[in-house]
Amino acid sequence: MNEKQRTLKAPVSFVGVGLHTGEKVKVTICPAKENHGYKFQRVDLEGQPVIKADCDLVVATNRGTTLEQNGARVYTVEHILAALHGNMIDNALIQIDGPEMPIMDGSSYPFVEGILSVGFEEQNADREYFELNTNIPWEDEERGIEFLAIPDSVYRLTVMVDYNSPVLGTQHASMYNMEEFNEHISRCRTFVFLKELEYLAKNGLIKGGDLDNAIVLVEREHVSQDELDRLAELLGKEKLKVEIRGIGVLNSTKMQFENEPARHKLLDIVGDLALVGKFIKAHILAARPGHYGNVQFAKVLKEQIRKQEKEGRRFDLSKTLYDINMIESMLPHRYPFLLVDRITEMGEDYVIGMKNVTMNEPFFQGHFPGNPVMPGVLQVEAMAQVGGIFALNQVEEPEKWMTYFLKIDESKFKQKVIPGDTVVFELRLVSPIRRGLVNMKGTAYVDGQIVSEAMMLAQIVKEKE
């Protein structure tokens, strides 16, 4: 069955400070209409400009991902995007009264808690996935970053980080499907090395940094209190009242997972790849990722989406599940109204069939002389026949059953079907079959491009005993 888009049931708000700006902000995630996607709105600026969550609008990736559109910027968007994407939210308007998303506890979990507290609302539009059809490698040799996307039936991530550090060494993290995000990934906090703090502070970053919202990693046996006091002054904080006990974590709290830094890198990838604009079905492998690499790879994937859409949908037409003789044993239709030549594939909730359109079709005599075009109503009829084969396949003795149309909705005809075309029909269940009612979405393709589509409701009825 086609998955439906969803949004939040109600708005949910958060208050916090930006990690780098240190400014206090209020953020409200609002429900949004179908096909809206993710958008940010700077309600503190004149005209309340809207910024689309799009990798092509990224203007900076220095310790976070920054978007700019309509003369407005929003900083550090990756954690809230990860929370939305990790919970399969398709549409949301994120209103903010300042320039930077609040860091909260350094993870996505506070946003996840808020989203779960208001719940989800299913929408009418179908969710569109980007289903990768080929391996896509990308690397930046200078930075040592490597990405590889492999076709898969789910969204799966594998991350490797290697900091040549006595604290971290080499770490790996994996997410086998999106259902693992909330429990195993969303809680993982951002991290920084102690040696980086002075540089970041002198460059006007991490003004909102605190031991409560970041893991600070120590790679030296001895760090003087004077050094900690100097860092505290640079950060605008009171004295850092911590005790350094050798190599490890500066914070008084322990890591939640042994590989929490690697898991946080995976969290960042979920948020940054949300900027592709679609949910992904692929296995993404990343070595030494960061916001720069994540965003560059998001652009690579977005370009692949454009390429696949241009190439069209691919079908394997070499297979035969039902030939014409088997089709005639199931359907009552005969010449000139049998409009399916072959069924190539069938699953639990879908069926794929085809028709070779020739100049010998009787309807071309009058539709139209000198300009042969297959009538749209016959394209829908052919879809229905393919769907009928799926429905009759669900019952015993299908030859004793008949299929009747009850309703046709949302019919669209996008380009002509002419002699010489091979039309591929894909029918997918919209809801489970109940009481003989079959609700399916039909799509017709020629050379991978959609030529027509319709929503159809039919009923199968036993006619003979």
C-alpha positions as CSV (number, residue, x, y, z in Angstrom):
1,M,0.0,0.0,0.0
2,N,1.1,3.6,-0.7
3,E,2.2,5.4,2.4
4,K,0.5,8.6,3.1
5,Q,2.2,11.9,4.0
6,R,1.9,13.2,7.5
7,T,2.4,16.3,9.6
8,L,2.0,17.2,13.3
9,K,-1.5,17.2,14.9
10,A,-0.8,20.5,16.6
11,P,2.0,23.1,17.0
12,V,4.8,22.4,19.6
13,S,7.2,25.0,20.9
14,F,10.7,25.0,22.3
15,V,12.9,27.6,24.0
16,G,16.6,27.6,24.2
17,V,19.9,29.2,23.1
18,G,21.8,28.9,19.9
19,L,25.0,26.9,20.2
20,H,27.1,29.5,18.3
21,T,25.2,32.8,18.6
22,G,24.3,32.2,22.3
23,E,21.0,34.0,21.6
24,K,17.8,32.9,23.3
25,V,15.1,31.8,20.8
26,K,11.7,30.3,20.7
27,V,10.9,27.7,18.0
28,T,7.5,26.4,17.1
29,I,7.0,23.5,14.8
30,C,3.6,24.0,13.1
31,P,1.6,21.5,11.0
32,A,1.7,22.2,7.3
33,K,-0.3,21.2,4.2
34,E,0.4,18.3,1.9
35,N,3.5,18.6,-0.3
36,H,4.8,21.6,1.8
37,G,8.0,19.9,2.9
38,Y,10.1,21.5,5.6
39,K,10.4,25.3,5.7
40,F,11.8,27.7,8.3
41,Q,10.2,31.1,8.9
42,R,12.0,34.0,10.6
43,V,9.1,35.6,12.5
44,D,11.5,38.2,14.0
45,L,12.3,39.8,10.6
46,E,10.2,42.2,8.6
47,G,7.9,40.3,6.2
48,Q,8.6,37.1,8.1
49,P,10.6,35.5,5.3
50,V,10.4,31.8,4.6
51,I,13.5,29.6,4.0
52,K,13.1,26.3,2.3
53,A,15.0,23.3,3.7
54,D,17.0,22.6,0.6
55,C,20.6,21.6,0.1
56,D,20.9,24.1,-2.8
57,L,20.2,26.9,-0.2
58,V,23.1,26.0,2.2
59,V,25.5,28.9,2.5
60,A,27.8,27.6,5.3
61,T,28.7,24.3,7.0
62,N,31.1,25.6,9.7
63,R,30.2,23.6,12.8
64,G,26.6,23.4,11.6
65,T,24.4,23.8,8.6
66,T,23.2,27.3,7.6
67,L,20.4,28.1,5.1
68,E,19.7,31.4,3.4
69,Q,16.7,32.5,1.2
70,N,14.7,35.7,0.8
71,G,17.4,37.7,2.5
72,A,17.2,35.7,5.7
73,R,19.4,33.0,7.3
74,V,18.8,30.3,9.8
75,Y,21.7,28.5,11.5
76,T,22.3,25.0,12.9
77,V,19.2,23.4,11.3
78,E,20.4,19.8,11.3
79,H,19.1,18.6,14.7
80,I,15.5,19.7,14.3
81,L,15.5,18.4,10.7
82,A,16.8,15.0,12.0
83,A,14.0,14.9,14.5
84,L,11.3,15.6,11.9
85,H,12.8,13.2,9.3
86,G,13.6,10.5,11.8
87,N,9.9,10.5,12.7
88,M,8.7,10.4,9.1
89,I,7.1,13.9,9.2
90,D,6.7,15.0,5.6
91,N,5.4,18.6,6.1
92,A,6.2,21.2,8.8
93,L,6.6,24.9,9.1
94,I,9.4,25.8,11.7
95,Q,8.9,29.3,13.0
96,I,11.8,30.9,14.9
97,D,12.2,34.3,16.4
98,G,16.0,34.4,16.1
99,P,18.8,33.4,13.7
100,E,19.8,30.1,15.2
101,M,18.0,26.9,16.2
102,P,18.4,26.2,19.9
103,I,21.0,23.6,20.8
104,M,18.8,22.2,23.7
105,D,20.9,19.3,25.2
106,G,23.1,18.9,22.1
107,S,20.9,16.1,20.5
108,S,17.6,15.8,18.7
109,Y,15.8,14.2,21.5
110,P,14.1,17.3,23.0
111,F,12.6,17.9,19.6
112,V,11.6,14.2,19.3
113,E,9.8,14.4,22.7
114,G,7.9,17.5,21.6
115,I,6.9,15.9,18.3
116,L,5.7,12.7,20.0
117,S,3.8,14.7,22.6
118,V,1.5,16.2,20.0
119,G,1.4,13.2,17.7
120,F,1.0,12.8,13.9
121,E,-1.8,13.5,11.5
122,E,-2.1,11.4,8.3
123,Q,-2.7,13.4,5.1
124,N,-4.3,12.4,1.9
125,A,-1.4,12.8,-0.5
126,D,1.0,9.8,-1.1
127,R,4.5,10.0,0.2
128,E,7.1,10.0,-2.6
129,Y,10.3,8.1,-2.0
130,F,13.6,8.5,-3.8
131,E,14.4,4.9,-4.7
132,L,18.0,4.8,-5.8
133,N,18.6,2.6,-8.9
134,T,22.4,2.6,-9.0
135,N,25.5,2.9,-6.8
136,I,26.5,6.5,-6.2
137,P,30.0,7.1,-4.9
138,W,31.4,10.5,-3.9
139,E,34.6,11.6,-2.1
140,D,36.7,14.6,-1.3
141,E,40.3,13.4,-1.2
142,E,41.6,16.5,0.3
143,R,39.3,16.3,3.3
144,G,39.4,12.5,3.5
145,I,35.6,12.2,3.2
146,E,33.9,9.3,1.4
147,F,30.3,8.5,0.7
148,L,28.6,5.7,-1.1
149,A,24.9,5.2,-1.7
150,I,23.7,1.7,-2.6
151,P,20.1,0.8,-3.7
152,D,18.1,-0.7,-0.8
153,S,14.4,-1.2,0.2
154,V,14.8,1.0,3.3
155,Y,16.8,4.0,4.5
156,R,19.9,2.5,6.1
157,L,23.0,4.4,7.3
158,T,26.5,3.2,8.3
159,V,29.1,5.7,9.6
160,M,32.8,5.5,10.3
161,V,34.7,8.2,12.1
162,D,38.5,8.3,12.6
163,Y,40.0,11.2,14.5
164,N,43.4,9.6,15.1
165,S,42.6,10.3,18.8
166,P,43.4,8.4,21.9
167,V,39.9,9.1,23.1
168,L,37.9,8.1,20.1
169,G,40.1,6.2,17.7
170,T,38.0,4.6,15.0
171,Q,34.2,4.4,15.7
172,H,31.4,2.9,13.7
173,A,27.6,3.4,14.0
174,S,24.7,2.0,12.0
175,M,21.0,2.6,11.7
176,Y,19.2,-0.3,9.9
177,N,15.9,1.5,9.4
178,M,14.2,4.7,10.5
179,E,12.4,3.0,13.4
180,E,15.7,2.9,15.3
181,F,16.2,6.7,15.2
182,N,14.3,7.8,18.3
183,E,15.8,5.3,20.7
184,H,19.3,4.7,19.4
185,I,20.3,7.9,17.5
186,S,18.2,10.9,18.6
187,R,19.7,11.0,22.1
188,C,23.3,11.3,21.0
189,R,24.9,14.7,21.8
190,T,27.2,16.9,19.8
191,F,30.9,16.7,20.8
192,V,34.0,18.8,20.7
193,F,37.7,18.3,21.6
194,L,39.0,20.4,24.4
195,K,41.9,21.5,22.1
196,E,39.3,23.1,19.7
197,L,37.5,25.2,22.3
198,E,39.9,28.1,22.4
199,Y,39.9,28.4,18.6
200,L,36.1,28.2,18.3
201,A,35.6,30.8,21.1
202,K,38.1,33.2,19.5
203,N,36.2,32.9,16.2
204,G,32.9,33.9,17.7
205,L,31.4,30.4,17.8
206,I,29.9,28.2,20.6
207,K,28.7,31.3,22.6
208,G,25.9,29.1,23.8
209,G,28.1,26.1,24.5
210,D,27.9,24.4,27.9
211,L,28.8,21.2,29.5
212,D,25.1,20.4,29.5
213,N,24.8,20.5,25.7
214,A,28.0,19.1,24.4
215,I,30.5,16.3,25.2
216,V,34.0,17.8,25.6
217,L,36.7,15.2,24.9
218,V,40.1,15.5,26.6
219,E,43.2,14.0,24.9
220,R,45.8,15.0,27.5
221,E,46.6,13.7,31.0
222,H,47.0,17.1,32.6
223,V,44.9,20.3,32.0
224,S,45.6,23.2,34.4
225,Q,42.9,25.1,36.1
226,D,44.4,28.3,34.7
227,E,43.7,26.9,31.2
228,L,40.1,26.1,32.1
229,D,39.6,29.5,33.6
230,R,40.9,31.1,30.4
231,L,38.5,29.0,28.4
232,A,35.6,30.0,30.7
233,E,36.4,33.7,30.2
234,L,36.5,33.3,26.4
235,L,33.2,31.5,26.5
236,G,31.7,34.2,28.8
237,K,31.0,31.6,31.5
238,E,31.8,31.4,35.2
239,K,34.8,29.3,36.1
240,L,34.6,25.7,34.7
241,K,34.3,23.7,37.9
242,V,35.3,20.3,36.7
243,E,38.0,17.9,37.6
244,I,40.3,16.5,34.9
245,R,41.2,12.9,35.6
246,G,43.3,12.1,32.5
247,I,42.2,11.2,29.0
248,G,38.5,11.0,28.5
249,V,35.4,13.1,28.8
250,L,35.4,16.5,30.4
251,N,31.7,16.3,31.4
252,S,30.7,14.9,34.8
253,T,28.2,12.7,33.0
254,K,29.2,9.6,31.0
255,M,28.6,8.9,27.4
256,Q,25.2,7.2,26.8
257,F,26.8,4.9,24.3
258,E,30.4,3.9,23.8
259,N,30.2,5.1,20.3
260,E,28.0,8.2,21.0
261,P,30.2,10.5,18.9
262,A,29.8,8.2,15.8
263,R,26.0,8.0,16.5
264,H,25.8,11.8,16.6
265,K,27.6,12.0,13.3
266,L,24.9,9.6,12.0
267,L,22.2,11.9,13.5
268,D,23.8,14.9,11.6
269,I,23.6,12.9,8.3
270,V,19.9,12.2,8.9
271,G,19.3,16.0,9.4
272,D,21.5,17.1,6.5
273,L,20.2,14.6,4.0
274,A,16.7,15.7,4.8
275,L,17.7,18.7,2.7
276,V,17.4,16.4,-0.4
277,G,13.6,16.9,-0.1
278,K,12.5,13.3,-0.2
279,F,12.6,10.2,2.0
280,I,15.3,7.9,0.6
281,K,15.4,4.2,0.0
282,A,19.1,3.5,-0.1
283,H,22.0,2.3,2.1
284,I,24.3,5.3,2.8
285,L,27.8,4.6,3.9
286,A,29.9,7.5,5.1
287,A,33.6,7.7,6.2
288,R,34.7,10.7,8.2
289,P,31.5,12.7,7.5
290,G,30.8,16.3,8.5
291,H,28.3,19.0,7.6
292,Y,30.3,19.9,4.5
293,G,30.4,16.4,3.2
294,N,26.8,15.7,4.1
295,V,25.6,18.7,2.2
296,Q,27.7,18.0,-0.8
297,F,26.4,14.4,-0.9
298,A,22.9,15.7,-0.5
299,K,23.4,17.7,-3.7
300,V,24.8,14.6,-5.4
301,L,21.6,12.7,-4.4
302,K,19.3,15.5,-5.5
303,E,21.0,15.5,-8.9
304,Q,20.5,11.8,-9.1
305,I,16.8,12.3,-8.4
306,R,16.6,14.7,-11.4
307,K,18.5,12.2,-13.5
308,Q,16.2,9.3,-12.6
309,E,13.1,11.4,-13.1
310,K,14.3,12.3,-16.6
311,E,15.2,8.7,-17.4
312,G,11.8,7.6,-16.0
313,R,10.7,4.5,-14.1
314,R,12.5,1.3,-14.9
315,F,10.7,-2.1,-15.3
316,D,12.0,-5.5,-16.0
317,L,9.7,-6.7,-18.9
318,S,11.7,-9.9,-19.5
319,K,9.6,-11.7,-16.9
320,T,6.2,-13.4,-17.5
321,L,4.0,-14.2,-14.5
322,Y,0.8,-14.6,-16.5
323,D,0.8,-14.9,-20.3
324,I,-2.3,-14.1,-22.5
325,N,-3.7,-17.6,-22.2
326,M,-3.6,-17.4,-18.4
327,I,-5.1,-13.9,-18.4
328,E,-8.0,-15.2,-20.5
329,S,-8.6,-17.9,-18.0
330,M,-9.1,-15.2,-15.3
331,L,-10.7,-12.3,-17.1
332,P,-14.0,-12.5,-19.0
333,H,-12.9,-9.8,-21.5
334,R,-12.2,-10.8,-25.2
335,Y,-11.4,-9.0,-28.4
336,P,-11.7,-6.1,-28.9
337,F,-11.9,-5.3,-25.2
338,L,-9.1,-7.4,-23.7
339,L,-6.4,-4.8,-23.1
340,V,-3.7,-6.7,-21.2
341,D,-1.1,-8.8,-23.0
342,R,1.0,-9.9,-20.0
343,I,1.5,-9.7,-16.2
344,T,5.2,-9.4,-15.4
345,E,5.2,-9.0,-11.6
346,M,2.9,-9.3,-8.5
347,G,3.5,-8.7,-4.8
348,E,1.4,-8.5,-1.7
349,D,0.1,-5.0,-2.6
350,Y,0.9,-4.4,-6.2
351,V,0.8,-5.8,-9.7
352,I,2.5,-4.8,-13.0
353,G,1.1,-5.6,-16.4
354,M,1.7,-4.4,-19.9
355,K,0.1,-3.9,-23.3
356,N,1.8,-3.6,-26.7
357,V,-0.2,-0.9,-28.7
358,T,-0.3,-1.6,-32.4
359,M,-1.9,0.1,-35.4
360,N,-4.2,-2.9,-35.6
361,E,-6.2,-1.7,-32.6
362,P,-9.8,-1.2,-33.7
363,F,-10.3,2.1,-31.9
364,F,-7.6,3.7,-34.1
365,Q,-10.1,3.7,-37.0
366,G,-12.0,6.5,-35.5
367,H,-9.6,7.9,-32.8
368,F,-8.4,9.6,-34.8
369,P,-8.0,9.2,-38.6
370,G,-4.5,10.4,-39.5
371,N,-3.6,10.9,-35.8
372,P,-4.0,7.6,-33.9
373,V,-4.2,8.1,-30.2
374,M,-5.2,5.5,-27.6
375,P,-8.3,6.9,-25.8
376,G,-7.8,7.8,-22.1
377,V,-10.8,5.8,-21.1
378,L,-9.3,2.7,-22.6
379,Q,-6.0,3.3,-20.7
380,V,-8.0,3.4,-17.5
381,E,-9.9,0.3,-18.6
382,A,-6.5,-1.5,-19.2
383,M,-5.4,-0.4,-15.7
384,A,-8.6,-1.8,-14.2
385,Q,-8.0,-5.1,-16.0
386,V,-4.5,-5.4,-14.5
387,G,-5.9,-4.5,-11.1
388,G,-8.7,-7.1,-11.7
389,I,-6.1,-9.8,-12.2
390,F,-4.5,-8.8,-8.9
391,A,-7.9,-8.9,-7.1
392,L,-8.9,-12.3,-8.6
393,N,-5.6,-13.7,-7.7
394,Q,-6.6,-13.3,-4.0
395,V,-9.6,-15.7,-4.3
396,E,-10.0,-19.4,-5.0
397,E,-11.5,-20.3,-8.4
398,P,-11.1,-16.8,-9.9
399,E,-12.9,-17.9,-13.0
400,K,-16.1,-17.9,-11.0
401,W,-15.7,-14.2,-9.9
402,M,-16.4,-10.9,-11.7
403,T,-14.9,-7.5,-11.1
404,Y,-17.0,-4.3,-11.3
405,F,-16.1,-0.6,-11.2
406,L,-17.6,1.4,-8.4
407,K,-15.7,4.6,-8.7
408,I,-12.9,6.3,-10.7
409,D,-11.2,9.4,-9.2
410,E,-8.3,11.7,-9.9
411,S,-7.8,10.6,-13.5
412,K,-4.9,12.4,-15.3
413,F,-3.6,12.1,-18.8
414,K,-0.1,13.5,-19.3
415,Q,1.0,12.5,-22.8
416,K,-0.3,10.6,-25.8
417,V,-0.2,6.8,-26.2
418,I,0.3,5.9,-29.9
419,P,1.0,2.8,-32.1
420,G,4.4,1.3,-31.3
421,D,4.2,2.2,-27.6
422,T,4.5,-0.5,-24.8
423,V,2.4,0.7,-22.0
424,V,3.3,-0.6,-18.5
425,F,0.6,-0.5,-15.9
426,E,1.4,-0.4,-12.2
427,L,-1.4,-0.9,-9.7
428,R,-1.0,-0.5,-6.0
429,L,-3.4,-1.1,-3.1
430,V,-4.4,2.0,-1.3
431,S,-6.0,0.1,1.5
432,P,-6.4,-3.6,2.4
433,I,-9.1,-5.6,0.5
434,R,-12.2,-5.8,2.7
435,R,-15.6,-7.3,1.8
436,G,-14.5,-7.6,-1.8
437,L,-13.8,-3.9,-2.2
438,V,-10.5,-3.2,-4.0
439,N,-9.1,0.3,-3.8
440,M,-6.0,0.8,-6.0
441,K,-4.0,3.6,-7.5
442,G,-3.1,2.9,-11.2
443,T,-0.2,4.5,-13.1
444,A,0.6,3.9,-16.8
445,Y,4.1,4.4,-18.2
446,V,5.6,4.6,-21.6
447,D,9.4,4.5,-21.7
448,G,9.4,5.0,-18.0
449,Q,7.4,8.3,-18.2
450,I,3.9,8.6,-16.7
451,V,1.2,8.8,-19.4
452,S,-1.9,8.5,-17.2
453,E,-3.0,7.7,-13.7
454,A,-6.2,7.2,-11.7
455,M,-7.6,6.1,-8.4
456,M,-10.0,3.2,-8.8
457,L,-12.5,1.4,-6.5
458,A,-13.9,-1.9,-7.7
459,Q,-15.7,-4.9,-6.1
460,I,-15.2,-8.5,-6.8
461,V,-18.4,-10.6,-6.8
462,K,-18.8,-14.4,-7.1
463,E,-21.1,-14.9,-10.1
464,K,-21.0,-18.7,-10.5
465,E,-21.2,-21.7,-8.1
